[in-house]
Amino acid sequence: MYEKLVFEFPEEYNEVVADGDDPGFVVKPQAYFRGASQIPGSKFNVGFQIFVKPFFLDRIPHRHNEDEYLIFLGGTFPNVFDFDAEIEFTIGKGEDAEKFVITKPTIVRVPAGVYHCPLHFKRVDKPVFFQAALMEGMFGGIYDTPDGPVEMRYNGPVPCKYDEAKKCDACGKCLEEDWRS
């Protein structure tokens, strides 16, 4: 009955970086929990990455329907306070935007509806453990476009829950499933 509540992490590898970006910015493999597509009914998704090189992770301001938490720790385990990096992160948009420079272990709460990003790992002299946890069943954001706000979802290089022969296309059907079904 409860087996649907236990999920073993598969190894994941970066599949997409912007043209000209170094794909070696993060240790591979990585681990992600992709929410409802992996545990039905989940309202949480999270990634676990260790950055080893500078990288401009997210350039475009966006917002979410639920809270997001960004965690920055030293990636030289077991001492998570062994931190030597400079990371720029913006909260807000336009005149209300505030840029924060992260130079020590930090957690940031981004409340639902608050614009945030860019997120730029400018200097990484020691590995940085980065965790982005979004309180939604699938990762995505709401982006302003010339045609108005558009919600875009991304569920990574995982198979579709309903057709393992195809890659998840973030249709959202799994978000409606309950763990008891």
N, C-alpha and C positions, 0 to 999 in steps of 0.2 A: 504493500500500500504506500509506503513512504519512499520507495526507491526513486521516484521522480524528483525528490527533494535533494538528491545527492548527485553532484556533477564532478567528474574528473577532468581537469584542465588538459586540453590538447596543446601541443606546441604550435605556435603561430609565428609566421614570418611576415615582415613588411612586404606588401605587394605594390604599393604605390607611393612614390615621392614626386614632387614637382620636378619638371625638367631642370637639369643642372644641379639638383640637390644630391648630396652624398647619401646613399642608402645605408652607409655604415654608422649612422649617428646613434644607433641604439643596439644594445646587446641582443643577439638572437639565440634561441627563440624567445618569444615573449608569451605572456599569459593574459588572457582576457576572459572575463565572465560576461557573456553577451545576453544577459537578462532572460526574458520570457522565451526566447528561442532555445534556451538550454535548460531552464527550470520553469515550467509553465506557471503563469501567474506572478512571476517575479516582477517587482517594481524597482529594480536596481541593476545597474551594469557598471563594470569597472575594468580598467586595464592596468597591467603591471608592467612597467618598462624601466630599463636602466639606460639612461643617456650617457654616452661616452664622448660625444663630440657636439660642438655647437650646432643648433638646428632651429629654423624658424618653423615651429610646429603648427601654429594656427594664425593666419594673417587677417582673417575676416571677422569683424565683430558679429556676434549672434547672441541669441538668448535661448532659454529652455523653458518648458512648462513646469518643471520641478527644480528643486535645488540641486546644485552640483558642488562637489568638494574636490579641490585640487591639492594634492599632498606632494611636497618636495622634501626628500630626505637624502642623506649621504648614502651612496650605493656601494660602499665598501663595508660589507657586513662582517662582524656583528655591530660595529660602531656606526650607527645611522647619523651621528653628529659629526662625523668626519666629512665635512661639506666644503667644497671649494669650487664654486660656480657663481655665475651672475645670470639671472633670469629676469627678463622684463615681462610684466603682465599688466594689462590694462583692464580696469573695471569701469563701466559706464560708456557713454557714447557722446560724441560731439563736445559741447562745452562742459558737460558734466563728467567727462572722462578723466580718470586718475590713473597714472602709471605708477606701478610699484616695482621696485628692484629687489629681488629676492637673493640674498647672499648667505642665508643660513636656513636650517630646517624650518619649514613653514607649512601651515595649512590655510587654505583660502576657501571660505564659503561664498558661493555665488548664488544669491537667492533667486527663486523662480522669477522669470521676467526681466532680470537685470542683464543688460548687454555686457559682454566681456570679450576680450582678445583685442589685439594680437597677444600671442604667447611666444616669446622668443628666448630660446636657450642661447644667450650671446657668448658666454664663456663657460666651458666645462673642463676644469683642470683635474677634477676627480669625478668618478662616476656619480650620477644623480639618480636616485630611485624616484620615479614619478608615477603617481596614481591619480587618475581622473575617475571619480565616482559620481554617476548621475542617478538620481532617484526616479528613473523611468525604466520601463521594460525593454527599451531599445534605444541605442545611442542615436542622437540626432539633434538638430538645432533649428531655430527659426531665423532665417536670413532675410534682410530687406533687399528687395529687387525693384527694378523700375515698375514692375507690375504689381507691387505690393509684397507683403510678407509671404514667404514660402517656407514650409517645414520640409527639411531634407533629413533623411535617415540613412545611417550606414551601419551595417551589421557585420562587417569584416568578411574575410574569406572562408566563411563557414557554409556547410551544406544547408539547404532548405530543410526545415523540420518536416515538411510534408512530401518532399521529393528529393531524396538524398543524392540523386543524379545531377541536380543543378545547384548552383551557388545561391545563397540567400539573396533575394532582391529587395529586402526590407519592405515587403508588402504590408506587414503588420498583422497578418492573420493570427500569428502565434500570441500576440498581445491579448487576444480575447479568450485564450484557453485558460482553464483552471487546473491546478495540479491534481485535483481529485478525478478529472475525466480520463 
